[in-house]
Amino acid sequence: MVDRVRVKGVEFRLDGLSPEADHYLRVKGKRAAEKANEGLFRRLLAALLPADYARAPVEALVSGRTLVVGCAGGIETMAMAAVGLDVDRDALRIAVDLRAHAVGMTAGFLAASGADLPFRDGHFDSVLSDNVVEHIPGALLPRHLREARRVLKDGGRYVFSTPNRCFEVPAKDGHISLHSYAEWEAMARDAGFSRILSPRRRSGPLEDLEWKKSKEAAAGSRTSTRCCCVPRRTASGAPRAAPSRCCARSGPRSPWTTPRASR
């Protein structure tokens, strides 16, 4: 009988897991295995078209002390030894249970809203959110971006991925805050970020958004929006160091209207 399983580089003991945590772990493990065991045709496409075909996971873009906004069950957070927050306390209970059964891994979890981050200024190298911001009501989105900027160190980055409104028509259930690259750029600058970058294709080096904005204006985007926001220069005018990254996930509903925070 199998008493341990490895998912995303983290080894978990199965004995004593709650049914909810066990189910979550097995679902995540199945998805990871399916992605790792792609067929010959898919592997060939990835080899021939690495920039357009292979999408690197968002968490691969971050480094240093990282805050994961919308951590859900927390497996990715544990793999990065990061700090994860979520408004879904059921998901956090799963994350804490999995952390207790993880071998040699550490991570912190807390109940908090992305619009009211309970951390001091400049605490993180990276902030990461993966398919979360589309669940935040428009009225709270500027506040969330300002909070992400506030908790970043000089030289940090906020990395996020979200559906592009030019492509997702009609919007899926729960996606109440969809925007284009041009709109994200304007909001990020208003929040205090100086550069907003994205890979030109599905993956690859980060570039300014001019090329993607031109494509949006011409025909609409056919990909999700993946951006890296770099804070403005320090007061002394010195350029910031290479940025870090961060990620976050959210459930299908929008819990951001009632921010809660506890440490």
Secondary structure, DSSP 8 states (H G I E B T S, - for coil): ---EEEETTEEEE-TT--HHHHHHHHHHHHHHHHHHT--HHHHHHHHH-HHHH----GGGG--SSEEEES-TT-HHHHHTT-EEEES-HHHHHHHHHHHHHBSS---EEEEBBTTB--S-TT-EEEEEEES-GGGS-TTTHHHHHHHHHHHEEEEEEEEEEE-BTTT-SS--TT----B-HHHHHHHHHHTTEEEEEEESSSSSSEEESHHHHHHHHHT---S-EEEEEEE---TT-----S---BB----SS-GGGS--B--
